[in-house]
Amino acid sequence: MIWATIVMAIREIRRNTLRSVLTTLGIVIGVASVIAMVTLGRGATRKITQEISGMGTNLLIVMPGSDRRGPTSGSAPQLQAEDARVIERDVEAVAAVAPAASRGVLVVYGNRNWNTVATGSTNAYFSVRRFELGSGQLFSEAQLEGGSACILGATVKRELFGAQDALGASIRVGSVSCLVTGVLVAKGPSTFGQDQDDFVVLPLTTFQRRIAGNTDVGSIFVSAASDRLTVKAKQQIESIMRERRRIVPGQANDFMVQDMQEISNTLGRVTGALTALLGAIAGVSLLVGGIGIMNIMLVSVTERTREIGIRLSIGARGREVLLQFLIEAVTLSILGGIIGVGVGLLASYGGARALGLPFSIVPEIIGVAFAFSATVGVAFGFFPARKASRMNPIEALRHE
């Protein structure tokens, strides 16, 4: 009996193919939207996490903050290279320390020029920031003392030299002529569109003397010995910096120590919340699709009132009529769910490729979206089905 009811339900769906397709469209859009939004959101979270991991989850960045005294605040004293040396000497939980200062410059080679960022630092900068040498070598001890040498990011190398070999060439960085001793492996753009390879690195002493004209350090990059020691290293750095900058107990720091692990976790929570919000908004279309199913099923009940009356008058029970209409509604929802899953995966794959995000299937959200679509069919198909099953046979037969 159940199989016969299922066959009748499917036959009715096929008899009104166009209407059935339009009815399932809301479910298709709802399921596809939920899957696409959540998948793209997860991809964005993964990319951000990967990029921060590429910088080092055990990375700490010390920067000058604001000096707040009473109701006013001003610029705090700049960091110095000596701060970095003291941190490296006295903080047990660090593996490497790299002071760095940066400034926008024009780099020139032959008849080519390019606006980029010049960074002055030490050899530790490359290991702390996880940059790899593609060719050449790091600075020698003599060069670190004030020699005219530089290492190029992949973008600067491409803009100045194209496919030519840059090693051994002399370029002008701002007003400084320097010898190219190395070229870094490209990292590519960040999630926020910033080119991570558009810079040139000089020895810190050379940068301070010949480009910046001062001994200030813009930031100090610190690599903790391990991820587990990041918090300990941060506490020790804050303690040393407060002592060096003569900050009395109870007074706020006039510097900042950023923990990349904390930033990664914060961004993960933000993107996770946005993904959930977008998924919930997309899920509203599933409810709209369910209302569409209920509307069409009510129309179908009205159109088939006479048929229902005939079935009831020749002995069909009310629950069989209810089951038939309920199966029709659930079948429409399930078909919409299946098609929606396929459309959602295709849309999320195309979106991930277009946005440069990693594509990964999220099985749980596919299961939830599909189960929800089936539930929508049951919930919104029950009322029309019950209405059909409770019809008076005589009144139904009189219906024109």
PyMOL commands that set and color helices and strands:
alter all, ss='L'
color gray80, all
select helices_A, chain A and resi 2-15+17-55+81-90+124-128+141-144+154-161+204-212+227-244+260-303+305-313+318-355+363-389+393-398
alter helices_A, ss='H'
color red, helices_A
select strands_A, chain A and resi 59-64+66-69+72-75+79-80+94-109+112-121+133-136+149-152+170-173+176-184+199-203+216-217+219-224+255-259
alter strands_A, ss='S'
color yellow, strands_A
deselect
rebuild
show_as cartoon
